[in-house]
Amino acid sequence: MQLHSKHEIIACERCGGSIECKANAYTKCQCSAVQLSINEVQYISELYDGCLCAKCLGELQQEYQQEMH
């Protein structure tokens, strides 16, 4: 059974998992669940160009915080 969505299904650039991209409604996108500081966003954007799932964003946020301590 194939699920139909009005949003594009893309792969997370880091883990390859499926993400339902809601760029046109970004406050409802799973990535908005991870609250990143400006420095964390910059750190992640230096490593990846594409979309990342919330799990990967959370892991990268922790990685950044550990590197800063």
MMTF fields as JSON, N, C-alpha, C and O atoms, coordinates in Angstrom:
{
  "mmtfVersion": "1.0.0",
  "mmtfProducer": "UNKNOWN",
  "numBonds": 275,
  "numAtoms": 276,
  "numGroups": 69,
  "numChains": 1,
  "numModels": 1,
  "chainsPerModel": [1],
  "groupsPerChain": [69],
  "chainIdList": ["A"],
  "bondAtomList": [4, 2, 8, 6, 12, 10, 16, 14, 20, 18, 24, 22, 28, 26, 32, 30, 36, 34, 40, 38, 44, 42, 48, 46, 52, 50, 56, 54, 60, 58, 64, 62, 68, 66, 72, 70, 76, 74, 80, 78, 84, 82, 88, 86, 92, 90, 96, 94, 100, 98, 104, 102, 108, 106, 112, 110, 116, 114, 120, 118, 124, 122, 128, 126, 132, 130, 136, 134, 140, 138, 144, 142, 148, 146, 152, 150, 156, 154, 160, 158, 164, 162, 168, 166, 172, 170, 176, 174, 180, 178, 184, 182, 188, 186, 192, 190, 196, 194, 200, 198, 204, 202, 208, 206, 212, 210, 216, 214, 220, 218, 224, 222, 228, 226, 232, 230, 236, 234, 240, 238, 244, 242, 248, 246, 252, 250, 256, 254, 260, 258, 264, 262, 268, 266, 272, 270],
  "bondOrderList": [1, 1, 1, 1, 1, 1, 1, 1, 1, 1, 1, 1, 1, 1, 1, 1, 1, 1, 1, 1, 1, 1, 1, 1, 1, 1, 1, 1, 1, 1, 1, 1, 1, 1, 1, 1, 1, 1, 1, 1, 1, 1, 1, 1, 1, 1, 1, 1, 1, 1, 1, 1, 1, 1, 1, 1, 1, 1, 1, 1, 1, 1, 1, 1, 1, 1, 1, 1],
  "groupList": [{"groupName": "MET", "atomNameList": ["N", "CA", "C", "O"], "elementList": ["N", "C", "C", "O"], "formalChargeList": [0, 0, 0, 0], "bondAtomList": [1, 0, 2, 1, 3, 2], "bondOrderList": [1, 1, 2], "singleLetterCode": "M", "chemCompType": "L-PEPTIDE LINKING"}, {"groupName": "GLN", "atomNameList": ["N", "CA", "C", "O"], "elementList": ["N", "C", "C", "O"], "formalChargeList": [0, 0, 0, 0], "bondAtomList": [1, 0, 2, 1, 3, 2], "bondOrderList": [1, 1, 2], "singleLetterCode": "Q", "chemCompType": "L-PEPTIDE LINKING"}, {"groupName": "LEU", "atomNameList": ["N", "CA", "C", "O"], "elementList": ["N", "C", "C", "O"], "formalChargeList": [0, 0, 0, 0], "bondAtomList": [1, 0, 2, 1, 3, 2], "bondOrderList": [1, 1, 2], "singleLetterCode": "L", "chemCompType": "L-PEPTIDE LINKING"}, {"groupName": "HIS", "atomNameList": ["N", "CA", "C", "O"], "elementList": ["N", "C", "C", "O"], "formalChargeList": [0, 0, 0, 0], "bondAtomList": [1, 0, 2, 1, 3, 2], "bondOrderList": [1, 1, 2], "singleLetterCode": "H", "chemCompType": "L-PEPTIDE LINKING"}, {"groupName": "SER", "atomNameList": ["N", "CA", "C", "O"], "elementList": ["N", "C", "C", "O"], "formalChargeList": [0, 0, 0, 0], "bondAtomList": [1, 0, 2, 1, 3, 2], "bondOrderList": [1, 1, 2], "singleLetterCode": "S", "chemCompType": "L-PEPTIDE LINKING"}, {"groupName": "LYS", "atomNameList": ["N", "CA", "C", "O"], "elementList": ["N", "C", "C", "O"], "formalChargeList": [0, 0, 0, 0], "bondAtomList": [1, 0, 2, 1, 3, 2], "bondOrderList": [1, 1, 2], "singleLetterCode": "K", "chemCompType": "L-PEPTIDE LINKING"}, {"groupName": "GLU", "atomNameList": ["N", "CA", "C", "O"], "elementList": ["N", "C", "C", "O"], "formalChargeList": [0, 0, 0, 0], "bondAtomList": [1, 0, 2, 1, 3, 2], "bondOrderList": [1, 1, 2], "singleLetterCode": "E", "chemCompType": "L-PEPTIDE LINKING"}, {"groupName": "ILE", "atomNameList": ["N", "CA", "C", "O"], "elementList": ["N", "C", "C", "O"], "formalChargeList": [0, 0, 0, 0], "bondAtomList": [1, 0, 2, 1, 3, 2], "bondOrderList": [1, 1, 2], "singleLetterCode": "I", "chemCompType": "L-PEPTIDE LINKING"}, {"groupName": "ALA", "atomNameList": ["N", "CA", "C", "O"], "elementList": ["N", "C", "C", "O"], "formalChargeList": [0, 0, 0, 0], "bondAtomList": [1, 0, 2, 1, 3, 2], "bondOrderList": [1, 1, 2], "singleLetterCode": "A", "chemCompType": "L-PEPTIDE LINKING"}, {"groupName": "CYS", "atomNameList": ["N", "CA", "C", "O"], "elementList": ["N", "C", "C", "O"], "formalChargeList": [0, 0, 0, 0], "bondAtomList": [1, 0, 2, 1, 3, 2], "bondOrderList": [1, 1, 2], "singleLetterCode": "C", "chemCompType": "L-PEPTIDE LINKING"}, {"groupName": "ARG", "atomNameList": ["N", "CA", "C", "O"], "elementList": ["N", "C", "C", "O"], "formalChargeList": [0, 0, 0, 0], "bondAtomList": [1, 0, 2, 1, 3, 2], "bondOrderList": [1, 1, 2], "singleLetterCode": "R", "chemCompType": "L-PEPTIDE LINKING"}, {"groupName": "GLY", "atomNameList": ["N", "CA", "C", "O"], "elementList": ["N", "C", "C", "O"], "formalChargeList": [0, 0, 0, 0], "bondAtomList": [1, 0, 2, 1, 3, 2], "bondOrderList": [1, 1, 2], "singleLetterCode": "G", "chemCompType": "PEPTIDE LINKING"}, {"groupName": "ASN", "atomNameList": ["N", "CA", "C", "O"], "elementList": ["N", "C", "C", "O"], "formalChargeList": [0, 0, 0, 0], "bondAtomList": [1, 0, 2, 1, 3, 2], "bondOrderList": [1, 1, 2], "singleLetterCode": "N", "chemCompType": "L-PEPTIDE LINKING"}, {"groupName": "TYR", "atomNameList": ["N", "CA", "C", "O"], "elementList": ["N", "C", "C", "O"], "formalChargeList": [0, 0, 0, 0], "bondAtomList": [1, 0, 2, 1, 3, 2], "bondOrderList": [1, 1, 2], "singleLetterCode": "Y", "chemCompType": "L-PEPTIDE LINKING"}, {"groupName": "THR", "atomNameList": ["N", "CA", "C", "O"], "elementList": ["N", "C", "C", "O"], "formalChargeList": [0, 0, 0, 0], "bondAtomList": [1, 0, 2, 1, 3, 2], "bondOrderList": [1, 1, 2], "singleLetterCode": "T", "chemCompType": "L-PEPTIDE LINKING"}, {"groupName": "VAL", "atomNameList": ["N", "CA", "C", "O"], "elementList": ["N", "C", "C", "O"], "formalChargeList": [0, 0, 0, 0], "bondAtomList": [1, 0, 2, 1, 3, 2], "bondOrderList": [1, 1, 2], "singleLetterCode": "V", "chemCompType": "L-PEPTIDE LINKING"}, {"groupName": "ASP", "atomNameList": ["N", "CA", "C", "O"], "elementList": ["N", "C", "C", "O"], "formalChargeList": [0, 0, 0, 0], "bondAtomList": [1, 0, 2, 1, 3, 2], "bondOrderList": [1, 1, 2], "singleLetterCode": "D", "chemCompType": "L-PEPTIDE LINKING"}],
  "groupTypeList": [0, 1, 2, 3, 4, 5, 3, 6, 7, 7, 8, 9, 6, 10, 9, 11, 11, 4, 7, 6, 9, 5, 8, 12, 8, 13, 14, 5, 9, 1, 9, 4, 8, 15, 1, 2, 4, 7, 12, 6, 15, 1, 13, 7, 4, 6, 2, 13, 16, 11, 9, 2, 9, 8, 5, 9, 2, 11, 6, 2, 1, 1, 6, 13, 1, 1, 6, 0, 3],
  "groupIdList": [1, 2, 3, 4, 5, 6, 7, 8, 9, 10, 11, 12, 13, 14, 15, 16, 17, 18, 19, 20, 21, 22, 23, 24, 25, 26, 27, 28, 29, 30, 31, 32, 33, 34, 35, 36, 37, 38, 39, 40, 41, 42, 43, 44, 45, 46, 47, 48, 49, 50, 51, 52, 53, 54, 55, 56, 57, 58, 59, 60, 61, 62, 63, 64, 65, 66, 67, 68, 69],
  "secStructList": [7, 7, 7, 7, 7, 1, 1, 3, 3, 3, 3, 7, 6, 6, 6, 7, 7, 3, 3, 3, 3, 7, 4, 4, 4, 4, 4, 4, 1, 4, 4, 4, 4, 1, 7, 7, 7, 2, 2, 2, 2, 2, 2, 2, 2, 2, 2, 7, 1, 1, 7, 7, 7, 2, 2, 2, 2, 2, 2, 2, 2, 2, 2, 2, 2, 2, 2, 6, 7],
  "xCoordList": [0.843, 0.0, 0.88, 1.75, 0.658, 1.457, 0.72, -0.471, 1.458, 0.875, 0.953, 1.975, -0.095, -0.106, -0.043, -0.727, 0.77, 0.962, 0.963, 1.366, 0.517, 0.578, 1.966, 2.255, 2.825, 4.185, 5.163, 4.892, 6.29, 7.32, 8.015, 8.309, 8.275, 9.035, 10.479, 10.758, 11.388, 12.799, 13.607, 13.085, 14.878, 15.763, 16.57, 17.023, 16.741, 17.617, 19.032, 19.494, 19.708, 21.048, 22.04, 23.025, 21.796, 22.74, 22.494, 23.431, 21.249, 20.977, 20.24, 20.162, 19.702, 18.987, 17.539, 16.838, 17.074, 15.686, 14.729, 15.124, 13.485, 12.473, 11.971, 11.716, 11.837, 11.3, 10.163, 10.299, 9.051, 7.981, 8.293, 8.073, 8.812, 9.244, 8.026, 7.131, 8.021, 6.926, 7.505, 7.163, 8.382, 9.028, 8.006, 8.244, 6.869, 5.829, 5.003, 4.185, 5.217, 4.558, 5.568, 5.325, 6.717, 7.859, 7.592, 8.288, 6.602, 6.302, 5.67, 5.627, 5.18, 4.583, 5.557, 5.246, 6.726, 7.716, 8.414, 8.582, 8.819, 9.448, 10.73, 11.09, 11.424, 12.675, 12.446, 13.362, 11.26, 10.994, 10.866, 10.815, 10.814, 10.73, 12.052, 12.081, 13.141, 14.462, 14.801, 14.984, 14.882, 15.171, 16.683, 17.36, 17.205, 18.64, 19.015, 18.289, 20.171, 20.704, 21.312, 21.502, 21.611, 22.259, 23.582, 23.894, 24.354, 25.645, 25.469, 26.263, 24.438, 24.163, 23.741, 24.155, 22.929, 22.507, 23.728, 23.855, 24.619, 25.821, 26.695, 27.196, 26.881, 27.671, 27.115, 27.863, 25.811, 25.165, 25.228, 25.467, 25.014, 25.019, 26.406, 26.527, 27.458, 28.812, 29.046, 29.923, 28.269, 28.427, 27.477, 27.83, 26.276, 25.227, 24.546, 24.39, 24.142, 23.437, 21.932, 21.149, 21.531, 20.132, 19.387, 19.883, 18.184, 17.326, 17.804, 18.346, 17.588, 17.919, 16.688, 15.866, 16.564, 15.435, 15.652, 16.762, 14.589, 14.661, 15.655, 16.356, 15.721, 16.658, 18.095, 18.873, 18.448, 19.801, 20.083, 21.181, 19.115, 19.311, 19.604, 20.483, 18.873, 19.094, 20.473, 21.143, 20.896, 22.22, 23.329, 24.318, 23.167, 24.164, 24.194, 25.256, 23.051, 22.987, 23.795, 24.564, 23.616, 24.375, 25.87, 26.698, 26.208, 27.61, 28.244, 29.358, 27.547, 28.049, 28.245, 29.282, 27.269, 27.363, 28.515, 29.164, 28.779, 29.902, 31.23, 32.175, 31.31, 32.549, 32.836, 33.996, 31.8, 31.976, 32.333, 32.677, 32.257, 32.59, 33.927, 34.358],
  "yCoordList": [-1.191, 0.0, 1.243, 1.392, 2.118, 3.325, 4.478, 4.695, 5.207, 6.361, 7.559, 7.776, 8.318, 9.514, 10.724, 10.788, 11.66, 12.858, 14.061, 13.968, 15.178, 16.397, 17.031, 18.007, 16.471, 16.96, 15.976, 14.779, 16.503, 15.681, 14.803, 15.265, 13.552, 12.652, 12.682, 12.355, 13.079, 13.165, 12.335, 11.877, 12.145, 11.393, 12.361, 13.403, 12.001, 12.76, 12.643, 11.544, 13.761, 13.754, 12.98, 12.45, 12.91, 12.26, 10.768, 9.979, 10.361, 8.944, 8.232, 7.003, 8.987, 8.381, 8.043, 7.534, 8.316, 8.043, 8.963, 10.033, 8.553, 9.336, 10.493, 10.346, 11.631, 12.834, 13.339, 13.418, 13.679, 14.356, 15.849, 16.505, 16.371, 17.769, 18.691, 18.569, 19.598, 20.576, 21.985, 22.836, 22.216, 23.523, 24.645, 25.778, 24.319, 25.342, 25.541, 26.458, 24.683, 24.812, 24.395, 23.479, 25.095, 24.646, 24.534, 23.79, 25.255, 25.129, 23.78, 23.376, 23.079, 21.757, 20.648, 19.466, 21.022, 20.04, 19.462, 20.152, 18.193, 17.552, 18.259, 18.213, 18.912, 19.565, 20.75, 21.141, 21.323, 22.464, 22.037, 22.887, 20.731, 20.229, 20.405, 20.381, 20.582, 20.754, 22.239, 22.818, 22.849, 24.275, 24.475, 24.122, 25.041, 25.234, 26.699, 27.6, 26.92, 28.278, 28.661, 27.811, 29.933, 30.408, 29.673, 29.28, 29.485, 28.802, 27.344, 26.813, 26.689, 25.298, 25.179, 24.247, 26.104, 26.118, 26.29, 25.602, 27.2, 27.427, 26.173, 25.79, 25.539, 24.314, 23.234, 22.612, 23.015, 21.978, 22.331, 21.461, 23.606, 24.005, 23.883, 23.78, 23.894, 23.682, 22.21, 21.891, 21.319, 19.881, 19.335, 18.408, 19.905, 19.374, 20.505, 21.61, 20.21, 21.189, 20.951, 21.895, 19.683, 19.332, 19.224, 19.614, 18.686, 18.513, 17.347, 16.36, 17.488, 16.446, 16.137, 17.017, 14.891, 14.51, 15.061, 15.45, 15.085, 15.63, 14.846, 15.434, 13.54, 12.713, 13.146, 13.339, 13.297, 13.719, 15.134, 15.41, 16.037, 17.4, 17.395, 18.122, 16.58, 16.476, 15.919, 16.39, 14.918, 14.326, 15.322, 15.408, 16.074, 17.079, 18.225, 18.791, 18.568, 19.596, 19.148, 19.928, 17.89, 17.354, 17.313, 17.65, 16.901, 16.845, 18.233, 18.374, 19.245, 20.611, 21.048, 21.617, 20.791, 21.202, 20.507, 21.114, 19.247, 18.521, 19.107, 19.207, 19.49, 20.077, 21.44, 21.839, 22.15, 23.493, 23.463, 24.498, 22.301, 22.186, 21.583, 21.416],
  "zCoordList": [0.0, 0.0, 0.0, 0.858, -0.942, -1.047, -0.366, -0.587, 0.463, 1.123, 0.19, -0.46, 0.123, -0.698, 0.216, 1.238, -0.158, 0.636, -0.278, -1.437, 0.235, -0.563, -0.469, -1.162, 0.394, 0.553, -0.077, -0.178, -0.493, -1.121, -0.076, 1.026, -0.418, 0.439, -0.057, -1.21, 0.827, 0.472, 1.454, 2.47, 1.147, 2.036, 2.897, 2.424, 4.161, 5.045, 4.487, 4.181, 4.358, 3.781, 4.653, 4.14, 5.948, 6.864, 7.01, 6.888, 7.269, 7.546, 6.419, 6.409, 5.475, 4.355, 4.647, 3.773, 5.864, 6.215, 5.472, 5.01, 5.357, 4.649, 5.495, 6.69, 4.86, 5.496, 4.626, 3.405, 5.242, 4.519, 4.581, 5.599, 3.467, 3.422, 3.418, 2.582, 4.36, 4.444, 4.4, 5.221, 3.44, 3.326, 3.168, 3.587, 2.562, 2.386, 3.657, 3.73, 4.658, 5.961, 7.028, 7.813, 7.038, 7.828, 9.331, 10.022, 9.845, 11.274, 11.592, 12.754, 10.571, 10.75, 10.35, 10.5, 9.846, 9.418, 10.648, 11.653, 10.564, 11.717, 12.146, 13.322, 11.216, 11.588, 12.521, 13.244, 12.522, 13.405, 14.867, 15.756, 15.124, 16.5, 17.243, 18.473, 16.505, 17.114, 17.079, 16.008, 18.253, 18.346, 18.354, 19.32, 17.273, 17.116, 17.298, 16.878, 17.938, 18.036, 16.687, 15.817, 16.526, 15.293, 15.079, 13.955, 16.137, 16.027, 15.636, 14.86, 16.16, 15.807, 14.349, 13.659, 13.879, 12.474, 11.571, 10.559, 11.934, 11.14, 11.118, 10.06, 12.26, 12.359, 11.433, 10.679, 11.493, 10.681, 9.201, 8.363, 8.877, 7.464, 6.84, 5.62, 7.667, 7.138, 6.797, 5.995, 7.4, 7.181, 6.114, 5.386, 6.021, 5.143, 4.392, 4.911, 3.158, 2.335, 2.312, 2.205, 2.416, 2.257, 3.575, 4.632, 3.479, 4.65, 5.515, 5.017, 6.807, 7.77, 8.603, 8.861, 9.022, 9.874, 11.288, 11.651, 12.068, 13.424, 14.281, 15.104, 14.101, 14.878, 14.6, 15.534, 13.347, 12.988, 13.468, 13.949, 13.347, 13.84, 15.333, 15.795, 16.092, 17.534, 17.848, 18.767, 17.087, 17.3, 16.98, 17.707, 15.893, 15.53, 16.533, 16.795, 17.09, 18.127, 19.349, 19.909, 19.757, 20.886, 20.57, 21.416, 19.359, 18.924, 19.017, 19.523, 18.537, 18.598, 20.045, 20.384, 20.891, 22.29, 23.007, 23.859, 22.675, 23.283, 22.811, 23.594, 21.554, 21.026, 21.64, 21.75, 22.036, 22.598, 24.085, 24.655, 24.713, 26.156, 26.365, 27.506]
}
